[in-house]
Amino acid sequence: MTVQQPIVYAGSYAARATSTGSPAYAYKNLSTPLTELYYDGRFQVISQGIGERLARPLQDGRERFDLLDLPATATASSPTTTRVTGVSTSGPIVSTGSWHELEVHALINGNSSLVEVWLDGTNVITKTAEALGTTGVGRIYIGDTSTGLTFDSRFDNQIVSTSSDISPRRRRRT
């Protein structure tokens, strides 16, 4: 993972994760695990292998137990969850060379948990009454910590908040 300037979504810098088999990622530990959060971020797929993951943005307090997976394939891609059952996704294709927006609202509340995901403004996951336990999200990732994957992606404007005010989609509604 490197900081780069040539291609950004906004501002002067963006992160670039490039891997030919080694992990390429960055993470931020939250000051306290959050049981409700809003995430908004921009990403650009430059290239990736078939079936590769682009990001695992949300992770609860237990190491390597992911809440959300953003896979990237050469043909099509939609966010999936590794903790939410019975979710089938459909939505925009994650194309290469264009900036995309990922928005997530997660409420961790035992058997009454909620996960909502939007990709480029299209709702691709809404799952209520899910058993996600009570451990809050404690870490946000970009890139991937796995080995054996091949990908090249950029990340910009990664925002986490306890307020829905960070979401451009939500701000347009108000």
C-alpha positions as CSV (number, residue, x, y, z in Angstrom):
1,M,0.0,0.0,0.0
2,T,1.4,3.4,-1.0
3,V,0.3,7.0,-1.0
4,Q,0.2,8.4,-4.5
5,Q,-0.7,11.7,-6.2
6,P,-1.1,11.1,-9.9
7,I,-4.7,9.9,-9.8
8,V,-7.0,10.9,-7.0
9,Y,-10.8,11.2,-6.6
10,A,-10.5,14.5,-4.7
11,G,-7.8,16.4,-3.0
12,S,-4.1,15.8,-3.4
13,Y,-3.5,12.2,-2.4
14,A,-5.0,8.7,-2.6
15,A,-3.9,5.2,-1.5
16,R,-2.8,2.6,-4.0
17,A,-2.8,-1.1,-3.2
18,T,-0.8,-3.2,-5.6
19,S,-0.2,-7.0,-5.1
20,T,1.2,-9.8,-7.1
21,G,0.6,-12.3,-4.2
22,S,1.6,-10.4,-1.1
23,P,-0.8,-8.6,1.2
24,A,-1.4,-5.0,0.3
25,Y,-3.6,-3.1,2.8
26,A,-3.9,-0.4,5.3
27,Y,-6.1,-0.3,8.3
28,K,-7.3,2.1,11.0
29,N,-8.1,1.0,14.5
30,L,-11.1,2.9,15.8
31,S,-10.6,4.5,19.2
32,T,-13.5,2.4,20.5
33,P,-15.4,-0.4,18.8
34,L,-18.6,1.0,17.3
35,T,-21.9,-0.9,17.4
36,E,-23.4,1.6,14.8
37,L,-21.4,3.2,12.1
38,Y,-21.5,4.7,8.7
39,Y,-18.8,4.2,6.1
40,D,-18.3,6.1,2.9
41,G,-15.4,5.6,0.5
42,R,-14.3,5.9,-3.1
43,F,-12.3,3.2,-4.9
44,Q,-11.0,2.5,-8.4
45,V,-10.1,-0.9,-9.7
46,I,-7.1,-0.7,-12.0
47,S,-6.8,-4.5,-12.5
48,Q,-7.5,-7.7,-10.6
49,G,-7.5,-11.4,-11.0
50,I,-10.7,-13.5,-11.4
51,G,-12.4,-13.9,-8.0
52,E,-10.1,-11.5,-6.2
53,R,-11.3,-9.3,-3.3
54,L,-11.0,-5.6,-3.6
55,A,-11.5,-4.7,0.1
56,R,-12.7,-5.9,3.4
57,P,-13.7,-2.6,4.8
58,L,-15.4,-3.5,8.1
59,Q,-14.2,-5.8,10.7
60,D,-15.5,-6.4,14.2
61,G,-13.4,-6.6,17.3
62,R,-12.1,-10.1,16.6
63,E,-9.2,-10.4,14.3
64,R,-10.0,-11.7,10.8
65,F,-13.7,-12.0,11.3
66,D,-15.0,-9.8,8.5
67,L,-18.4,-8.2,8.3
68,L,-18.2,-7.1,4.7
69,D,-16.4,-8.3,1.6
70,L,-16.1,-6.3,-1.6
71,P,-15.1,-8.8,-4.2
72,A,-13.7,-7.8,-7.6
73,T,-13.9,-10.0,-10.7
74,A,-13.1,-9.4,-14.3
75,T,-16.8,-9.7,-15.2
76,A,-19.0,-8.3,-12.5
77,S,-18.9,-7.6,-8.8
78,S,-21.2,-6.7,-5.9
79,P,-20.5,-6.5,-2.2
80,T,-21.2,-9.6,-0.2
81,T,-21.0,-10.3,3.5
82,T,-19.1,-13.0,5.3
83,R,-21.3,-12.7,8.4
84,V,-24.8,-12.0,7.0
85,T,-26.8,-15.1,5.9
86,G,-29.1,-15.4,3.0
87,V,-27.9,-12.3,1.1
88,S,-28.0,-12.3,-2.6
89,T,-26.7,-9.1,-4.2
90,S,-27.3,-7.4,-7.5
91,G,-26.2,-4.0,-8.5
92,P,-23.7,-2.0,-10.5
93,I,-20.7,-3.7,-12.0
94,V,-17.4,-2.7,-10.5
95,S,-15.7,-1.6,-13.7
96,T,-12.0,-0.9,-14.1
97,G,-10.7,2.6,-14.5
98,S,-13.6,4.4,-13.0
99,W,-14.1,5.7,-9.4
100,H,-16.9,3.9,-7.5
101,E,-18.5,4.8,-4.2
102,L,-19.2,2.3,-1.4
103,E,-21.5,3.3,1.4
104,V,-22.2,1.1,4.4
105,H,-24.5,1.4,7.5
106,A,-23.9,-1.2,10.1
107,L,-25.8,-1.6,13.4
108,I,-24.5,-4.4,15.6
109,N,-27.2,-5.3,18.0
110,G,-27.4,-9.1,18.7
111,N,-30.2,-10.8,16.8
112,S,-31.6,-7.4,15.7
113,S,-28.5,-6.3,13.8
114,L,-28.8,-4.4,10.5
115,V,-26.4,-4.1,7.5
116,E,-27.1,-1.8,4.5
117,V,-24.8,-1.4,1.6
118,W,-24.9,0.9,-1.4
119,L,-22.6,0.7,-4.5
120,D,-22.6,3.8,-6.7
121,G,-25.9,4.9,-5.1
122,T,-27.7,1.6,-5.7
123,N,-28.8,-0.4,-2.6
124,V,-27.3,-3.9,-3.0
125,I,-27.7,-5.2,0.5
126,T,-30.3,-4.5,3.2
127,K,-30.4,-7.2,5.9
128,T,-32.3,-6.8,9.2
129,A,-32.9,-9.2,12.1
130,E,-29.4,-10.7,11.6
131,A,-27.5,-12.3,14.5
132,L,-24.2,-10.4,14.4
133,G,-23.4,-10.6,18.1
134,T,-22.7,-7.5,20.2
135,T,-19.0,-6.9,19.5
136,G,-18.6,-3.6,17.7
137,V,-16.6,-2.8,14.6
138,G,-13.1,-2.0,15.7
139,R,-11.1,-1.8,12.5
140,I,-11.5,-0.4,9.0
141,Y,-9.5,-1.9,6.1
142,I,-8.7,-1.0,2.5
143,G,-6.9,-3.5,0.3
144,D,-6.5,-7.1,1.4
145,T,-4.4,-8.9,4.0
146,S,-4.5,-12.3,2.2
147,T,-1.7,-13.8,0.2
148,G,-1.9,-15.2,-3.3
149,L,-4.1,-12.5,-4.7
150,T,-3.3,-10.2,-7.6
151,F,-4.9,-6.8,-7.7
152,D,-4.2,-3.1,-8.3
153,S,-6.7,-0.6,-6.8
154,R,-6.8,3.0,-5.5
155,F,-8.7,4.3,-2.5
156,D,-9.7,7.8,-1.7
157,N,-12.1,9.7,0.7
158,Q,-12.4,6.9,3.3
159,I,-14.7,8.2,6.0
160,V,-16.2,6.5,9.1
161,S,-18.7,8.2,11.3
162,T,-21.4,7.6,13.9
163,S,-23.6,9.9,11.9
164,S,-25.3,9.4,8.6
165,D,-24.3,13.0,7.7
166,I,-21.2,11.7,5.9
167,S,-23.2,10.0,3.1
168,P,-23.7,12.1,0.0
169,R,-26.8,10.0,-0.8
170,R,-28.3,10.7,2.5
171,R,-27.4,14.4,2.3
172,R,-29.1,14.8,-1.1
173,R,-32.3,13.5,0.5
174,T,-32.4,16.1,3.3
